[in-house]
Amino acid sequence: MSEKRRLTLKDIAKELGISVSTASRALNSYPGIAEETINMVKDFAEKHNYVPNTMAVNFRKNKTMTLGIIVPELIHYFFSSVISGAIQTAKKHGYSVFVSQTDEKVSDEVIACRTLLSSGVDGLLISISNETIEGEHIREFLDEGKPVVQFDKVSDYLETPKVIVDDFQGAFKAVEHLIKQGYKNIAHIGGWADVKNSMERKRGYEAALDRYGFKIDKSYLFQCKDISEQEGYDFTKKLMELPNPPDAIFCITDIVAMGAIKYLKKKKMAIPEHIGIVGFSNWQLAGLVSPGLSSVDQHAYQMGVKAVEIMINILKGNAVCKDEAHLLETELVVRESSSLGKYSNLE
């Protein structure tokens, strides 16, 4: 028997003078196989470094032990953290992960979905693009009997488990913090009007203002299309040019907040003394920039872990509510950009 090629189950059977099926059953300790035969086969396999052909086994079981993950962008710290949590959790369960990005384009999302479906992944985890509404291309997985778990940006048109953060509560806490620091004219640079997490963050912003008796000034509301640093810069410029400019800004993401800070520093406006800034996502640079950026931590890694755990439960046949929303709590991380050292007891 050649030592240069991989040992096969057929080789073991031939060397030991037994059938391939007996060798297979012995390796898996099937009942009905003599203990002497089981020990003989396992000892031989171990001595010759036999590695089972899991691909063939999984093919027979109609499984590939692979999962697909689709995100709007890979460069974003939030999504890279989600993916890290997902990959580590999948690995623990013996799954490999294929990752694709859509650049926030539904056309790219359609291609990514169909590529992963044709490659035979066992399930799909997806954060939809800003352009996606009903997601018929995602429904193709469900039609093929393959589970889908949505996370972060989700579509309510699809009856699948969803893993989301409490965007409303996170935004509420951010704006409440600004109010308790003494800021009175708080603007919001938000996201797409019809994207759920953007809607929830705006709703949280408005609820906090209402809770503490502040009126909503529509001139303080801007809507990002690309969720970019440049938009944060440009919209902050417009806000500061208003007859009655805001004294604080709550931004849809940290990237947008960085653009706001860039403009304010260019104009030599003191942060937080002249204007306070709070972002959302608590990306890796939030504590390294000057001033440090206050931000709402979404616990992205845990989101990836939770999404894969739900997927594994489905694949194992465990009962999972097909339209259940799993809500992760947020945490406000206060840094220099919004901290005036005031801690109001406003009720």
Secondary structure, DSSP 4 states (H G I P E B T S, - for coil): --SSS---HHHHHHHHT--HHHHHHHHTT-TTS-HHHHHHHHHHHHHTT----HHHHHHHTT---EEEEEES-SSSHHHHHHHHHHHHHHHHTT-EEEEEE-TT-HHHHHHHHHHHHHHT-SEEEE---TT-SS-HHHHHHHHTT--EEEESS--TTS-S-EEEE-HHHHHHHHHHHHHHTT---EEEEE--TTSHHHHHHHHHHHHHHHHTTPPP-GGGEEE-SS--HHHHHHHHHHHHTSSS--SEEEESSHHHHHHHHHHHHHTT--TTTT-EEEEEE--TTTTTSSSPPEEEE--HHHHHHHHHHHHHHHHTT----TT-EEEEPPEEE--TTT--S------
